[in-house]
């Protein structure tokens, strides 16, 4: 058998590596890239009655960005997602820090196991549970009524209720990457900082927090990106009165049957989220460089 360049390539490590990842790559292309390409393509087509006219146009994007309702809903989605991300990460960091630095190594796996328990139930069920808790005759108002407060609090159909529900749903996604980043920190660096006269608080600010920033950044992106496209929570907890951009896309795609317009809204939202995420990564990198 001749030793041709093609046979040498087939026996190389690169070829073996590509062969190993090819099933995953094909699955990713079919399940992720193909729908995304379809949505982008549809956003440049025209809408006909119960059909899509395959003619190139920019009218969908012009109508999307000239619509004040879209801009208002997109702004609300960004604010809600930003609030959820801030609350979730701020609350997740102390939990991850406690597990990493205060829990014995033999019990850390138990704590991680307990954190992942919410994943055992459907996301939809967890949203319904919050609807029961925050409802007019829900758990909180029933408890307040037992204390003598006759006027029930109006908690459903508010931005706060949506934010609380989303923060609870995505808390594990924020805790786990921060915990992993904290676990990678060399404890001798913290001891060295305190040996040089730094207080525990200043050691945390100058050593622990910068070294944990990769986990914080991952937590921010993992929470921010999916929450801005959440459809179920605004529909159930917000009662459909506080729609977010995903609800607007759903309305265009299904009830109005305007797939090109819905695709244009979806692509526009993805572009905005991508720009904000890249800007956050750039500012974070600049901050870390300034810390050195």
N, C-alpha and C positions, 0 to 999 in steps of 0.2 A: 504493500500500500504506500503510495507516494506521499511525501510530507509536504503537502501544498499549503499555501497561506490560509486557505479556507479550513483545512483540517486542524492547523495549529490554532486558529481562532476558536474552533469548536471545543478544543481541549483547554482553552485558557480559563483563568479564574473569572474573568469578566463574563464570558459566555455562560459559565456555570451559574454565576450570580444572577444574570438576566433570566436564565431558565427557571431559577428558583422563585423569582419575584413575578414572573410573567402571569401566573394565574391571578395573583392579587392585582397586578396592574390592569389586566383585562377586565376584572370585576370592577375596579375603580372607574375605568373609562366608561364602561357600560352603565353603571349605576349612578355615577356622579357627573362625569363630563358630558355624556350624551344628553341628559335632561337640561343641563345648563346651556349647552349649545342650542338646544331646541327653544328654550325660553328667549335667548338672545335673538335667534332668527325670527321668532314670532313677533318680537317687539318692533321689527322693521316691516311687517306685513300690514295689509289693510284688513279691516273687519267688514264682513258682509253678513247678511241675515243668516244666522245659524251656520256660517261657514267662514273660512279664512281665505282672503284673496292674496295670492302669493305675488304681490307687487311691492317693490321697495318704496318705502315712504318714511319720512321723519315726523309725520303728523302726530304719531302717538307720543313721542317725547315732547313735542311742542305743547300738546294739550296737557300732558302731565305736569310740566313745570310751570305752565301758565295758570294752572288750577290752584286757587288759594286754599281750597279744602285739602288737597294733597300736601301742600307745604305745611299747613297747620297740623295735619295728622302725622306727617313725618317728624316735625319738631316735637310733638307730644311723645312720639315713640322714642326719639333720642333722649328726651328728658327722663322719661320713665326708665329706660334702659340704663341711663347714666346713674339715676338714683338707686336702682336695684343693684348695679355693679358696685357702687360706693358702699352701700349698706352691707352687701354680702361679703365683700373683701375685708372691710373693717372688722366685721364680726368673725370672719373666718380666720384671720391672722392670729388672734389670741388663742383660739382653739388649737390651731396647728402648732403654735409655739408651745403651748402647755403639753401637748402630746409629745413633741420632739424633745423638750428639755426637762420636763418634770415627771413623765411617765416612764417607768422602768422598761427596759428593752423587752422583757418577757410579756408585758401587757400592751405594748403598742399595737400589735396585730389585733388584739381584742377591741381596742378603741377604733381602729380603722374599720373593723367589721361592723361595729355599732353605727358608725357614720354612714356606711353604705346600706343600712337597713331600709331607708326610704325607697331605694331602687327596687325593692322587692314588690312594691305595689305600683299599679299603673299611675302615670302622671295625671290622668284624668280623674282618678279616684282621689288623689291628694288635693286636686283643685276643688272637687266637690266637698271634701272635708272642710276646707277653709270657708267654703260657702255656708256650711252648717255652723261653723264657729262664729263667723262674722255676720250672720243673718239677723233680721229684725227680731226673730224669736230664737236666736242662736244661743250658743253656750255662753258667750260673754254677756249678752244682754240679760239672759236668764240669771246669771250670777249677780249682775248689778241689781236686778229686780229683787233678788233675795236679800240684798243689803239695804233695800228701801228706796232705790232710785227708780221712780216710776216712768220716767221718760227714756225709752230705749235709744241708744246711740245709732245713728245712721252710718254704717261702716261699709256696706256693700255699695257698688256703683260709684266708687271713688278711686282716685289715683293711688291713694295710700293703701287701699285694700289690694289693688293689683300689684303694687310694689312689694307688699308683705308676702303675698302668695308666691310671687316669682323668686323673691329672696330665699324663702324656705325651700323651694323646689331646686334651686341651683346652688345651695350652700355646699353640698358635698363636692361639687365641681370646683369650688374655690378652695376648700380646705385641703384637698389631696395634693394639688401641685405645690401649694405653699409648704405643706408638710415635707414633701420630697426635697424641696430646695433647702429647708432648714436642716434636714437630716444630712445633707452633703457638706454642711459647714464644719470645718475643722475646729473642734472645741479648744484646741491649744491657742488659736488666734484670740478667742475671747479671754482666755486666761492671761495671755500676753498683754492684752489691752488693760486689764485690771491691774496687772503687775506694774504697768507703767503709770499708774495713778488715776486711770479713768474710772468714773463711777459706772455702775451697772447700766444706768440709763444712757450715758454717753457711749458706752461700749455697744449698746444696742443700736444707737443711731449711726455710729461710725463704722461698725463692723457687721453686726448681725443683719440690719436692714438692707444695706447695699448688697451683701452676699445672697440675701433671700429675694432680691428683686426679680430674678428670672422666674421664680415661682409666682410672685405677685403679678407680674406681667401676664404670665400664662393664665392665671385666675381671672384677671380683668378681661382678657380676650375671650376666654371660654364662657364667661357669664354674659358679657356685653353683646356679643354677636348673636347668640341664639335668642336672647330675650327680646331683642328689637324685632325679631320675626315671629314672636309668639302670637298664636291665634286663639288658643283655647281660653287662657286666663282673662283677657279683655272681654271675651264673649260671655263667659260665665260669671266671673267676679265683677266685671264692669257692667254686666247686663246689656251689652251691646251699645251703651250710651257713651262710652269712651273708647271708640275704636282706635286701633293702632294700624300701622301700615299693612300688616299681614291681613287684617280684616278687610281692608280696602282692596287688596289683591284678590281675596276670596270673593268679594262682591262682584268684581269685574269678571273673574273667571267663570263663576257658576251662575248666580242669579241673572246677571246682565249678559252672560255669554259673549263677552268681548275679550277674547284671549289676547289679541295684540296689545290692547290697552293695559290689561293686567300684567302682561309680560314687560311692558315698558315701565310700569310702576315698580315691578320687582327688580329689574335691572338698575333702575335709578336708585332704589334703596340700597342695593348691593354696592353700587359705586360709592355712595355716601359713606356707608359703613366701612368700606375698604380704605377710603381716604382718611377717615377718623382713626382707624386702627393703625395705619402707617404713620400718621402724625404722632400718635401716642407712643409708638415704638421709637420714633426719631427723638422725641423729647426725653424719653426714658434713657436712651443711649447717651444723649447729651448730658443728662443729669448725672449718670454714672461716671462719665468722663470727668465731670467737674468735681466729683467726690475724690478722685484719685490724686 
